[in-house]
Amino acid sequence: MGARLKFCNLLANMENKVQHKVEQYRTFLTASYERVQITKDQWPPVQFQEFIKLVTVEKLDDVTKEDICTEAMMNGNLAIVKRMKKSIEMEKIGRFEDGTLASCIIVEGIPGVGKSTLAWQLGRRWGKKEILQHFQLVIVLHLRDERVQKARKISELLYHPNTVVREAVFEWISTTLGENVLLILDGYDELPSDFQIGDRSIFARIIKGEELPKLTVLVTSRPSANRNLYQLCRIQAKCQYIEVVGFDEKEIQEYIEHAFKHNIELMERFQLYIVYPHIHSLMYVPINCAIILELFMEHKGKPPQTLTELYTALTNTLLQRHEQKAKEKTPVGMTYAVDLLKKHYIDLVGTIQDPAGLAGSLYSRGIISKLVMSKVQQRGDLITKEKNEVLINAVEAQVTTDPSVFQMFMEVMEGEPSLSTIVEKMRGPSDSVARNKGGVTLSKMTCFEALSSTTLSQLQTVAKLAYQGTINDRLISHNVEDNIESLGLLQKVPQLYSTSSPKASYNFVHKTLQEFLTAWYVSSLPTSEQRVFVKDSITKPHMAMTVRFMAGLSKFQTSSKDIYDWASIVMPVGKQISIENLHWVFETENPTFIQKLMGNKEQTFYCFCTSLNPCDLYVLVYCIVNSSTKWSVNLTSRDMTDKCMKMLFLVEEGKAFHHITSLKLSGNTILTSIASLLGMMLKEKNTLKELDLCRCGLQSEGLEEVIKSVQVNTRLETLDLSENTIDDMRASCLGMMLKENTTLKQLYLRYCGLQPDGLEDVIKGVQVNTKLETLVLSENTIDNQRASYLGMILKENNTLKQLDLRDSTLQPAGLEEVIKGIEVNTKLENLRLSDNTIDKKTASCLAHALKHNTTLSDLRLRWCDLRDEAIGELCGGLKLCKLKTLELVGNEFGDQGARGLADVLKDHPTLEVLNVYGCGEMSGEGVKCLTDVMMSNTRVKMLALSEKYKPLVPQKLVNRIKYDGL
């Protein structure tokens, strides 16, 4: 008994020691996260981590995210996928709504939206015990770190200066299979392609759950790497998808107020510069917003208008700061600064009115110590002059050791209106002239002419590093010279997880900056080499930003030969135009190039990304307006905001609608204000022929605006209002519109909740209309009386070619009234009655109508509960009709019905397609009857069967048999 107790005590002591080591590791991680600088002084902003905005992304259908990405990026044809986004707080990351925990968390977002900032914030806030406390350890790994990339085992991803602690933690993680540990892999898209997927990749095995199956992993990535990432995540049962989204209108304003909180006058000036859509639209991406603000505060000039201008101006600013600091660090600069302070000492001491406030500003910039600030702010026995002397003496002492402090002191002084006179004296006229001469012109910036030859040479070296890293899938550099590091373009990689290499490692302060410098380097190469680079990069999603910058820097030539040479690269013939294509074109700021590139052929734009921001919409409108051709624009389910929508109607005074022939907005919420703008556009001169507003959540007032505008429109041919609730008043407006409109050919009103009276108004409008060819009323309840009206219309109407009454809960009596109208109709070609029950009597009525109708070529009777007796009645009419396609998917007939259909097929002169998929009552005998007829009647091009009948199909029919219900 004593031995057993002793053994238990031994185990408890061992466990306590392990937990002690885990706590030591936690303390080490917490301190490490606190040391990491998310933003550096020379890199904008004004930190924006408090503005991180997250949404969860969920699928509402069976299409996998991998399929979406594959279709969109590889085949250029994206199936419509309905998605739902909900806001989520940082505290709830890793938890589903039902409280269960995710095993894998995918965080995606466009460049500069704050993914890396989020990763470090999670680590910091966990260390402060604010969030994620159900994890004992949260380990953040930066995947661009070359040493992290070289890891082949879990143990190589852990680091602690004490080997005993590191080994104990690894043993604990291995024993628990990673339970209660969160591993954050930041920058999956920054991994070399061969490290992203495959059994050799430790990261792929971790994400799939093959290594440490109880480990929770969070991965951040740009959308460009989604295809590989989603392939790995499909294996995980519980995967949470989160998107880091950009600013909305309110958040942009909050961010501006935050940045200018100490200078209201400057903020008001800035507001004047961002009223232009092309500038304002850039600010929805946080990093762009930060750069624009930073550049404005430094130069007080006009902000850039394209991303190329933005990063050119930013690079120029960082390099000019470098030159200024280099100048100040020389002995002459130090002597000059100290002499200036001594020369103006009396003026400074006598002019400063608020020494306490100035002391706070100087302390926040690190110019004076906390002790000096406290002495100025708290010593009541000192008069203002004495406090000023304390301040100036402290500044002079700092300048003596670090001349760069003088420039910071002058910047603080400039922010005090009462000190403007003394600042001008200290600057002197020659200095002001020099500063203006060397200032950055932010608009139309395409080069670095203001820089010295030394700095330009250093920039060329850094740009070559960026280029070599990009083409070799390498984001880390070693052995960087001090003068290169001080440019402000590179930063040391945080030393958190490995010290195996004595070399210091560097990466660019942001990946987008590396992409810009890569493009700048390539643009300096001969034209032939530039084109080879673009041609090799154009199909690689992770190179999209580099190619975009290439467009902006190269400023494509306008000669015919060069235009079409570039066009064949950036926009291959036969491909739908993507938003990325348009961004490339927009960066050139060359309307002539746009006109020649687009040519005279109508262009089709389909948005492959899951959401669009205002910048995307501005670029789209810019390219449409500056082209000389017509456009078909598909923005289905793109999750566009109100501000985004307005870009279509307000930019360039709505001139985009002089070029757009088809506009699909289905799945986007359209507010009444936007519907009003749309209505105004429909009344004015435009080229629009097709408008899709399906599932747009149109409110009654907005819907009425659109309908009344269509009433007077003389161009629109197709209108889709499906899945928008239409009440009786709006249905009455629809009826009136149908009576007066003279161009509308197709009207879609599926699942609109039409009530009997409203439906009656619509039907009466169709009765008078002389142009409508397609009417879709599916999934609206149609009673016997309204069905009778439809039957009457069909007897008289001579324009309607397609009528869709699927799932309309038609009763037998009402359905028979509709069928009687078909009997004498001389125009209808396509009739869809699927999901309405057809009994033997109704089938007999339909057979009688088919004997007399001479135009119907396509009949859809899916899921109509047709049994053998009903099929037998129907076959009597099928033998004498002119049908080419007959769909009977999901009905309940068996071999008897199959024999009747085989008899119809035997000698039918026109029937080409028969679909009996999902008719599960048939046995092998029924299938054999159908396939035997197929062997003898070669006019039948396709027979659709269920997969289970595949073994019964003769080899000769393989190319004519399909196994789906489509």
C-alpha positions, -999 to +999 in steps of 0.1 A: +000+000+000+028+024+009+046+016-023+015+024-043+011+057-025+047+065-031+043+058-068+013+080-070+031+109-053+060+104-077+036+107-107+020+138-092+054+154-087+064+146-123+031+161-136+036+192-114+071+196-128+058+194-164+031+219-157+057+242-142+078+240-174+046+247-195+040+278-174+076+289-179+071+285-216+038+305-214+057+333-196+084+333-223+058+335-251+039+363-234+071+383-231+081+376-267+047+388-281+051+420-261+085+426-276+073+423-312+066+456-328+035+453-350+043+487-366+076+505-367+081+543-365+091+545-402+061+524-414+026+538-414+003+541-395-008+554-366-015+518-356-047+503-369-049+470-350-078+483-329-098+485-362-096+449-371-130+437-384-139+400-388-168+380-402-175+343-403-181+328-438-204+299-442-216+279-472-253+273-477-250+245-503-230+214-510-203+231-532-170+229-515-147+259-511-121+240-530-145+236-559-153+273-558-117+283-560-108+258-587-137+269-609-130+306-604-092+306-607-085+277-630-114+273-653-128+308-654-163+297-648-177+301-613-209+283-602-232+306-582-227+298-546-249+314-519-228+324-489-236+340-456-214+363-435-218+373-399-197+396-378-176+379-351-156+393-322-120+384-317-130+368-284-151+343-302-126+331-328-125+293-327-160+288-314-191+280-334-225+295-325-235+263-306-204+267-284-184+238-299-147+244-306-132+244-341-102+222-348-091+243-377-096+280-383-090+296-417-085+334-417-084+349-452-082+385-465-069+406-492-034+422-490-031+449-463-063+441-445-047+432-412-042+394-411-007+394-396-018+421-372-046+399-361-022+370-355+000+390-332-029+406-315-043+371-306-009+362-292-006+394-272-042+393-258-038+357-249-006+366-230-026+393-211-053+368-202-079+387-222-089+360-247-084+323-256-078+312-220-091+277-227-057+272-244-027+267-222-003+277-250-008+300-281+022+297-304+025+322-333+046+312-362+055+336-391+056+313-421+078+337-442+106+330-417+130+308-435+140+290-403+103+281-396+100+269-432+129+245-427+113+227-398+104+191-405+093+181-370+071+197-344+100+200-320+118+223-345+089+248-343+094+253-306+120+276-291+131+284-255+165+295-243+164+267-218+167+233-236+152+215-206+120+236-208+118+232-246+121+194-244+096+192-216+071+213-235+075+192-266+071+160-246+039+174-230+024+185-264+032+151-279+017+132-249-015+153-250-016+151-289-017+189-289-048+193-267-053+228-252-027+242-277-034+268-304-009+270-332-012+302-354+004+298-388+006+334-402+010+338-439+003+304-455+004+322-489+040+332-481+052+296-480+070+283-511+045+263-532+061+230-525+058+236-487+021+244-489+008+209-497+020+173-497+030+148-471+065+161-469+052+195-455+050+196-417+025+224-421+002+204-444+003+175-420-006+198-391-035+214-409-049+181-420-047+168-384-022+141-391+003+155-367-012+161-332-048+154-340-061+173-309-041+205-318-061+235-328-046+254-358-053+289-371-040+297-406-040+332-421-037+335-459-044+357-489-071+343-512-044+334-538-034+303-518-069+292-510-070+263-534-042+244-516-055+254-482-090+243-488-078+209-500-062+204-467-091+217-447-117+194-463-102+166-442-110+185-410-145+178-396-148+211-377-133+240-397-143+276-392-139+301-420-132+337-411-126+367-433-107+399-423-127+426-441-118+462-448-132+494-434-168+505-440-177+542-444-181+547-407-148+531-398-129+552-424-142+583-407-134+569-372-099+561-384-094+596-398-106+612-366-083+589-346-053+599-368-060+637-367-073+639-332-047+665-323-051+686-355-087+693-364-078+719-391-055+694-409-083+668-407-107+692-424-082+698-452-078+661-456-115+656-460-115+679-490-089+656-508-108+623-504-142+634-519-130+620-552-142+584-556-109+571-570-090+583-539-117+575-513-121+540-527-085+531-519-092+538-482-114+507-477-082+486-473-067+495-439-030+495-450-039+518-480-058+541-457-029+542-433-004+551-460-025+578-475-029+594-441+008+591-434+018+607-467-007+635-463+004+643-428+040+644-439+037+663-472+002+679-470-002+672-507-027+655-530-030+618-522-021+592-549-048+578-572-036+543-579-018+516-559+013+521-580+013+558-572+006+550-535+036+527-531+059+548-552+051+578-529+055+557-498+089+543-509+100+578-518+090+591-484+107+563-465+139+569-485+138+606-480+135+601-443+165+578-445+185+606-462+174+632-437+184+610-408+217+602-424+224+639-428+215+647-392+238+619-379+269+636-393+291+657-370+283+688-390+246+681-386+250+677-348+270+709-345+245+728-366+215+716-345+232+724-312+242+759-325+206+765-336+193+756-302+218+779-285+211+807-310+174+807-303+176+797-267+162+830-253+134+831-279+124+795-271+123+801-233+103+832-237+078+820-263+066+786-250+033+792-232+023+757-222+055+738-211+034+710-195+016+702-227+048+705-247+066+682-222+039+655-228+044+657-266+082+655-263+080+625-240+056+607-263+081+610-291+109+598-268+128+632-269+128+637-231+127+613-202+098+607-179+117+623-151+120+656-170+083+655-180+073+650-143+095+679-132+079+702-157+043+691-151+044+686-113+068+712-099+045+740-087+074+761-074+088+767-109+076+795-130+069+791-168+103+804-178+121+780-155+101+750-168+110+761-204+147+762-195+144+726-181+129+715-214+153+732-237+183+720-217+170+684-218+165+686-256+200+700-261+215+672-241+197+646-263+207+663-295+243+662-285+241+624-284+216+618-312+212+646-338+181+630-353+163+642-321+165+678-334+143+670-364+117+653-341+118+683-318+111+707-347+082+685-358+066+687-323+072+725-324+054+727-357+023+712-342+020+741-317+004+772-335+019+796-309+054+785-319+051+789-356+071+822-357+101+808-338+100+776-360+102+797-392+132+816-377+150+784-368+143+768-402+154+798-421+145+807-458+171+786-474+161+755-454+124+760-464+133+763-501+154+731-498+126+712-481+101+723-508+124+714-535+130+680-522+094+674-513+074+645-527+049+652-555+023+626-546+002+627-578+015+611-610+046+598-591+065+574-614+102+576-604+126+586-576+143+615-592+146+635-559+168+609-543+206+610-542+226+586-564+238+567-533+202+561-521+191+551-556+220+525-558+209+511-524+173+510-536+183+490-567+201+465-544+170+462-522+147+458-553+169+431-566+166+413-532+128+416-536+129+403-571+151+373-563+129+365-533+098+366-553+109+344-582+125+319-558+095+318-534+118+333-507+107+362-484+137+362-461+172+377-467+204+373-448+236+394-445+219+427-452+243+456-449+236+483-423+232+510-449+205+489-466+187+480-434+184+517-425+165+525-456+133+516-438+122+491-463+134+460-444+130+448-409+145+421-387+125+390-384+113+386-348+136+362-329+110+339-313+114+304-323+150+296-333+185+307-328+202+279-347+216+304-373+239+332-361+228+353-391+202+380-387+172+375-409+153+403-427+120+406-445+102+436-461+080+456-437+050+444-457+047+418-485+029+443-507+060+465-506+082+436-517+058+430-546+060+467-556+098+467-555+099+435-575+078+452-602+100+483-601+131+461-606+115+442-635+103+475-651+140+485-654+148+454-674+147+454-713+111+452-726+115+417-739+125+405-704+096+424-689+071+406-712+086+372-704+082+379-667+045+391-671+037+361-693+051+336-668+034+354-638+000+362-653-016+328-645-002+326-610-026+339-584+001+348-559+018+371-585-013+392-591-002+422-571+033+422-587+017+421-622-006+450-612+023+471-602+041+461-634+012+476-653+014+509-634+051+512-637+054+501-673+027+525-686+019+503-716+028+517-750+000+529-773+014+517-807-009+490-823+018+463-822+027+468-785-010+472-775-020+439-790+011+422-778+003+431-742-034+424-747-026+388-757-008+384-723-030+402-698-064+392-713-063+360-735-089+357-762-121+339-751-117+345-714-142+363-692-128+395-678-120+393-640-116+421-615-079+414-615-077+420-653-094+454-648-070+464-619-041+457-643-056+479-669-066+507-644-031+510-631-019+521-665-041+552-664-042+549-702-077+552-718-062+546-752-049+512-741-083+503-726-101+512-759-077+491-780-076+463-755-113+459-753-119+464-790-154+464-805-166+430-793-190+430-763-171+422-731-183+399-703-173+407-667-178+380-641-166+387-606-148+356-593-141+368-558-166+364-530-170+401-523-162+434-539-151+466-523-157+502-535-122+503-550-131+473-572-163+490-583-146+522-591-120+503-613-148+485-630-167+517-638-135+535-650-127+507-675-163+505-687-166+543-692-132+545-710-139+516-734-157+519-767-177+487-765-207+471-747-205+452-714-223+423-698-216+427-660-223+398-636-220+408-599-241+380-585-239+374-547-208+396-543-218+410-508-216+446-520-222+474-496-244+505-501-213+526-509-201+500-533-235+500-552-235+538-555-202+536-574-221+521-604-246+550-606-226+581-594-191+577-607-186+595-640-222+607-637-236+572-644-220+570-679-213+533-673-249+526-683-242+540-718-221+508-722-238+481-700-263+458-718-267+432-690-264+438-653-268+410-628-271+421-591-288+390-577-279+381-541-269+416-531-290+436-507-304+467-525-316+494-502-344+518-513-319+546-519-300+524-544-333+512-560-342+549-565-309+555-583-315+524-604-350+537-612-336+571-624-311+553-646-338+532-662-357+563-671-328+580-687-309+572-719-291+538-714-282+506-732-294+481-706-314+452-720-311+427-691-315+434-654-313+407-627-325+417-592-332+382-579-329+378-541-320+414-535-343+420-505-360+449-523-384+468-500-418+478-512-409+514-520-377+505-538-395+477-558-421+502-569-394+527-581-379+500-603-413+488-617-425+523-626-392+530-643-394+499-664-429+510-674-415+539-694-382+522-704-379+515-741-349+492-741-351+466-713-359+431-726-353+409-695-363+416-659-358+392-630-375+401-596-375+365-583-373+360-545-384+395-537-417+398-518-443+415-541-474+427-522-508+434-540-500+471-545-466+464-562-483+435-582-508+461-594-479+482-606-465+452-624-497+447-642-498+483-653-462+481-664-470+450-685-499+468-702-478+498-712-442+485-717-434+477-754-400+460-751-400+435-722-397+399-735-388+380-703-402+384-668-391+362-639-413+363-607-403+331-590-410+327-553-424+363-549-452+355-525-478+367-549-513+368-534-544+359-555-554+395-562-519+406-570-514+375-592-546+384-610-533+419-618-501+404-632-520+379-654-543+407-668-512+427-676-498+398-696-532+395-714-528+430-729-490+428-734-479+422-770-441+415-765-437+391-736-422+358-746-412+342-712-432+343-680-420+326-648-445+323-620-430+292-603-432+288-565-462+311-562-495+296-550-520+297-579-556+289-570-582+276-595-596+310-604-562+324-614-553+292-632-585+297-652-574+332-661-540+317-672-559+292-694-579+320-710-547+340-718-530+310-734-560+306-757-556+342-770-519+351-765-497+349-796-463+360-781-457+338-751-431+310-758-422+298-723-444+294-693-430+282-659-455+271-633-433+248-613-443+241-577-474+263-578-496+240-558-520+238-588-551+217-580-563+192-606-592+215-617-569+245-621-542+225-639-568+213-663-578+248-671-542+257-680-539+226-701-570+235-721-554+268-730-523+249-743-546+229-766-554+259-788-522+279-782-501+284-813-469+300-799-459+282-766-427+262-770-416+254-734-440+244-706-428+236-670-454+220-647-429+202-624-437+197-587-475+198-593-494+165-588-508+151-621-533+122-616-547+099-643-575+123-653-552+153-656-527+132-676-555+123-700-564+160-704-527+168-711-525+140-736-556+154-754-539+188-755-506+174-769-525+158-798-537+192-810-508+215-800-484+220-829-457+242-813-447+227-779-412+213-781-401+211-744-422+197-716-410+194-680-429+171-656-404+165-628-417+152-595-454+152-605-462+119-589-469+103-623-477+066-619-481+038-645-518+046-652-510+083-657-480+076-679-503+052-700-528+081-706-500+105-714-484+082-740-515+085-761-508+122-767-470+119-768-472+098-800-488+126-819-470+157-805-440+176-817-419+174-785-381+173-786-375+171-749-395+153-722-385+154-686-400+129-661-374+130-633-385+117-599-418+102-609-432+069-595-439+048-626-425+014-631-419-011-659-454-007-673-448+030-678-414+024-692-428+000-718-453+027-728-425+053-732-405+028-752-434+024-775-436+062-780-398+064-787-399+036-813-413+057-842-414+092-828-403+117-855-390+146-832-383+134-796-345+137-790-342+138-751-360+116-725-351+121-689-363+094-665-336+099-638-348+090-603-378+070-614-370+043-589-399+019-595-384+007-628-366-027-628-341-040-653-369-050-676-382-014-680-346-001-686-341-028-713-372-017-731-359+018-733-323+009-743-336-015-770-355+013-786-325+036-783-305+010-803-330+011-832-340+048-831-309+069-837-329+101-837-331+099-798-299+117-788-300+113-750-316+091-724-310+100-687-311+072-661-302+067-625-266+056-618-278+022-605-289+012-640-254+017-655-245-020-656-276-027-678-266-002-705-252-017-737-217-005-746-229+009-779-251+034-760-224+047-737-222+081-754-260+086-755-268+077-719-264+102-690-266+095-653-278+127-638-311+146-636-299+178-651 
